[in-house]
Amino acid sequence: MKTVKIGIVMNGVTGRMGTNQHLLRSIVPIIKQGGVLVGDTVLMPEPLLVGRSVDKLEAVAKQAGLAKWSTDLDAALSDPASTVYFDAQTTLLRAPAVSKAIAAGKHVYTEKPTATTTEDAFALYEQARKAGVKHGVVQDKLWLPGLMKLADL
């Protein structure tokens, strides 16, 4: 059985959603269980935490049991070992960072909303499509019972 490491630049993980939902409840448990088995291959995430605050990044990295973090998004995106970019920053900062990631050839997975305007979000979609990178948006709330009932009403 072979292991494939997947470098993930995780930007904005010092916020509540980034820390709890995405890092501590998703990526860290996958690492602790030994990765994800797909056929005869184990996929192992290797996160690089990125943010603006050294103190917050150090604390989150320690809490998660991780060593790799940076306040330099451009350097993180230039690392060929990281092929995926995840964004959980504030919405106002998201579109420019996602655009940089796409330009760097990274596959993108981002929190919602993708941008502050429909036009900016669509421009990111077109950029990702033209770049040939995989891209997606977290849609974890769409099927909550309250939202389903609201849609029915």
N, C-alpha and C positions, 0 to 999 in steps of 0.2 A: 504494500500500500504506500502510495506517495502522498506527501503533504505539499500543498500549494499555499504559499503565504500571500495574503491580499493586503497590501498597504492601503490604509484609509486615512486620509487627512480629515480629521473631525474638528471643524471650526465652530466655535460657539458652545463648547461643552461645559463652560463654567456656569451657564444659566440653568435654571431648574429643569427644563425639558431636556436639554442636552446632557446634563449630568445624570438625571434619574432615569428617564425613559430610554434614551438612546445608548448611553455608555454603561451605566450600572445594571440596568435591567435587560439589556440586549447584547451588546458586544462583550462585556466582561463575562457573563455566563457562557457564551459561546466559547470563549477562550478557555474558561475553567473546565468545560466538558470535553475539551480536546478538539474543538473545531466542529465542522459540519461534514458528515460523510456523504459524498455524492459518488455513487458507483464505487470504484476502487481508489478514490481520491479524497483526502481530507482537506477541506478549505479552512485555513486558519487566518482570522483577521489579525492585522498588526496595526493598531491605531497609533497615529501621531496626533496628539491633542494640540489645537491651535486656539489662541485667544489673545486678548489685549492685556490681561493682567498676569504678571509673573506670579504673584502671591496666590491668586485663585487657581492658576494652572498647576502650580506645585501641589497645592492642597488636593485638587481633584485627581491628579495623577497618583498621588500617594494613596488616596482613598481607593482608587481603582486597581492599585498594584501595578501601575505602568511607569515606565521610565522616560518615554519619549514625549516631549512637548516643546512648543515653540511659540514665540510671539511674532514670528516672521512668516506670514502667509506666502509671500513670493518664494522664499527658500523652500518651504514645505511643498509647494506646487511644482517646483523644479526637480524634486526628487523622483527619479524614474521608478523607484521601488514602490511608490504610492501611486496606485492606478485609479483609486476612487476618491472622490471628494464628497464629504457630507457637510451640510450647512444647517446649523441650528442657531445662528446669530439672530439679532433683532431684524425685523423685516426691512428696516431702512438701510441696513448694511448688506443685505443678502444679494441683490441682483448684481452689483459690481463684482462681488467675490465669486459668485457662480460663473459669471462671464469670464473672469480670469482663469477659473478652473477648466472651463470648456476650452479656452484658448490654449491651455497647457496640455490638452488631450486627455483630461481626466473624465471618467464616467462620473455622473452626478446624481446624488440622492439628496433631496432638500426638504426641510420643514416647509410648511405652508404658512402664509401665502408665499408664492415664489417671488413676487415683486409687489411694489405698491400700486402699480397700474396694470391693466390688462395688456396694454401695448408693450410694456417692459417685459412682462411674463412671456408674451408671444415672441418677442425678439429673442429671449433666451431659448425658447423652444426651437426657433429657426436656426439659431447659432449651433445648438447641440445636434440638430438633425444634419446640418451641413458638415459639422465636424465628425460625424459618424460615431459619436459617443452615446452610450446608453444613458438614459436620464429618467428620473422619476421623482415624484413628490409624495411625502408621507400623507396617507389618506386614512389615518387610524380612527377618525371620528365619524366617518360617513354612515356607518351602520350601527351606531349606538341606538338603543331602544327609543330614547327621547326624540332623536332626530328622525328616526323611521316613523314614529307616530306623527310628528309634525308634518312630514312629507305626505302621509296618508290624509291628514286633515286638509 
